[in-house]
């Protein structure tokens, strides 16, 4: 079966790549999202939910700095230099995954006080919510395009790399 580099990244080295590149960031981002909603509705910034929100924002931002650096050096640059992209859907999937991390990095920068240090609580909440929404949009675009078979868009794989059929022929 042919797959995008995004899907291939998640499929190889099981279960580690799936945990590192999908489960870890998604659990942190979803924790950020859920606690963000709580804070937006309750305005309770003194409790443990706010501390979890802040920690998740910092951790996921730092995490994505590492992921983006690693994937740029080990995947994006070599694939680009070798001309091995598997059509536009492959580029879109990988690019959206990487772009999706940028709003989370921005949240971490806010939490460290390196950007918007003098913003009001409402402005900070607004920017957090926008950043989480952007992550969700880009993350879902990456997942959907990453699951597409690139041969639908004209990619022709090397036949020696095809996986053997799972059907039993007599």
C-alpha positions as CSV (number, residue, x, y, z in Angstrom):
1,X,0.0,0.0,0.0
2,X,1.2,3.5,-0.8
3,X,1.1,6.1,1.9
4,X,2.2,9.7,2.5
5,X,5.3,10.3,4.5
6,X,3.1,11.5,7.3
7,X,1.4,8.2,7.6
8,X,4.6,6.3,7.0
9,X,6.2,8.2,9.9
10,X,3.3,7.1,12.2
11,X,3.3,3.5,10.9
12,X,7.0,2.7,11.3
13,X,8.8,1.9,14.5
14,X,5.5,0.9,16.2
15,X,4.4,1.9,18.8
16,X,7.1,4.6,19.4
17,X,6.6,6.9,16.5
18,X,2.8,6.9,17.0
19,X,3.3,7.7,20.7
20,X,6.0,10.4,20.0
21,X,4.5,12.1,17.0
22,X,0.8,11.7,17.6
23,X,-0.3,10.5,21.0
24,X,2.0,12.7,23.1
25,X,1.3,16.0,21.4
26,X,-2.4,15.3,21.0
27,X,-2.8,14.4,24.7
28,X,-1.0,17.6,25.7
29,X,-3.0,19.7,23.2
30,X,-6.3,18.2,24.2
31,X,-5.4,18.8,27.9
32,X,-4.7,22.4,26.9
33,X,-8.0,22.7,25.0
34,X,-10.2,21.2,27.8
35,X,-8.6,23.3,30.5
36,X,-8.9,26.4,28.2
37,X,-12.6,25.9,28.0
38,X,-12.8,25.6,31.8
39,X,-10.9,28.8,32.2
40,X,-13.0,30.6,29.6
41,X,-16.2,29.7,31.3
42,X,-15.3,29.9,35.0
43,X,-12.6,32.6,35.0
44,X,-11.0,30.7,37.9
45,X,-7.3,31.5,37.5
46,X,-6.2,30.5,41.0
47,X,-6.9,26.8,41.0
48,X,-5.2,23.6,39.8
49,X,-6.9,23.7,36.4
50,X,-5.0,26.9,35.6
51,X,-1.7,25.3,36.7
52,X,-2.4,22.3,34.5
53,X,-3.3,24.6,31.6
54,X,-0.1,26.5,32.0
55,X,2.0,23.4,32.3
56,X,0.4,21.7,29.3
57,X,1.0,24.9,27.2
58,X,4.6,25.1,28.1
59,X,5.3,21.4,27.7
60,X,3.5,21.0,24.3
61,X,5.2,24.2,23.0
62,X,8.7,22.9,23.9
63,X,7.8,19.5,22.6
64,X,6.8,20.9,19.2
65,X,10.1,22.8,19.0
66,X,11.8,19.5,19.3
67,X,9.5,17.7,16.8
68,X,9.8,20.5,14.2
69,X,13.6,20.6,14.5
70,X,13.9,16.9,14.3
71,X,11.5,16.4,11.4
72,X,13.0,19.3,9.4
73,X,16.5,17.8,9.6
74,X,15.6,14.1,9.4
75,X,12.7,14.1,7.0
76,X,11.7,17.4,5.3
77,X,15.1,18.5,4.0
78,X,16.2,15.0,2.9
79,X,12.9,14.3,1.1
80,X,13.0,17.7,-0.6
81,X,16.6,17.4,-1.6
82,X,16.0,13.9,-3.1
83,X,12.8,15.0,-4.8
84,X,10.8,12.2,-3.1
85,X,7.6,14.0,-2.2
86,X,4.6,11.8,-3.0
87,X,2.4,14.5,-4.7
88,X,0.9,17.6,-3.2
89,X,-1.1,15.7,-0.5
90,X,2.1,14.4,0.9
91,X,3.5,18.0,1.2
92,X,0.2,19.3,2.6
93,X,0.1,16.6,5.3
94,X,3.6,17.1,6.5
95,X,3.5,20.9,6.2
96,X,0.2,21.1,8.1
97,X,1.5,18.9,10.9
98,X,4.6,21.1,11.3
99,X,2.6,24.4,11.0
100,X,0.1,23.1,13.5
101,X,2.8,23.1,16.1
102,X,3.6,26.8,15.7
103,X,0.5,28.1,17.6
104,X,1.4,25.8,20.5
105,X,4.9,27.2,20.5
106,X,3.3,30.6,20.6
107,X,1.3,29.6,23.7
108,X,4.5,28.5,25.4
109,X,6.1,31.8,24.6
110,X,3.1,33.5,26.2
111,X,3.3,31.4,29.3
112,X,7.0,32.2,29.6
113,X,6.1,35.9,29.3
114,X,8.3,36.3,26.2
115,X,5.4,37.6,24.0
116,X,2.3,39.5,25.1
117,X,3.7,40.0,28.6
118,X,1.5,43.0,29.2
119,X,-1.7,41.6,27.7
120,X,-4.8,41.6,29.8
121,X,-6.2,38.3,31.0
122,X,-8.9,38.5,28.4
123,X,-6.5,39.1,25.5
124,X,-4.3,36.2,26.7
125,X,-7.3,33.9,26.8
126,X,-8.4,35.0,23.4
127,X,-5.0,34.3,21.9
128,X,-4.8,31.0,23.6
129,X,-8.2,30.0,22.2
130,X,-7.2,31.1,18.7
131,X,-3.9,29.2,18.9
132,X,-5.7,26.0,20.1
133,X,-8.2,26.4,17.2
134,X,-5.4,26.8,14.7
135,X,-3.7,23.7,16.0
136,X,-6.9,21.7,15.7
137,X,-7.5,23.0,12.1
138,X,-4.0,22.3,10.9
139,X,-3.8,19.0,12.8
140,X,-7.0,17.7,11.2
141,X,-5.9,18.8,7.7
142,X,-2.6,16.9,8.3
143,X,-4.5,13.8,9.4
144,X,-7.0,13.8,6.6
145,X,-4.5,14.5,3.8
146,X,-2.0,12.2,5.4
147,X,-4.4,9.3,5.2
148,X,-5.0,9.7,1.5
149,X,-3.3,7.3,-0.9
150,X,-0.9,9.5,-3.0
151,X,-1.5,7.3,-6.1
152,X,-5.0,8.9,-6.3
153,X,-3.1,12.1,-7.2
154,X,-0.6,10.6,-9.7
155,X,2.1,9.2,-7.6
156,X,3.8,6.1,-9.0
157,X,5.7,4.1,-6.4
158,X,8.7,1.9,-7.1
159,X,7.1,-1.6,-7.4
160,X,9.8,-3.2,-5.3
161,X,8.6,-1.1,-2.3
162,X,5.0,-2.4,-2.5
163,X,3.9,-4.3,0.5
164,X,2.8,-7.9,-0.2
165,X,-0.9,-8.6,-0.5
166,X,-2.6,-9.9,2.6
167,X,-5.0,-12.0,0.5
168,X,-4.2,-15.6,0.2
169,X,-4.0,-16.9,-3.4
170,X,-4.3,-20.6,-4.0
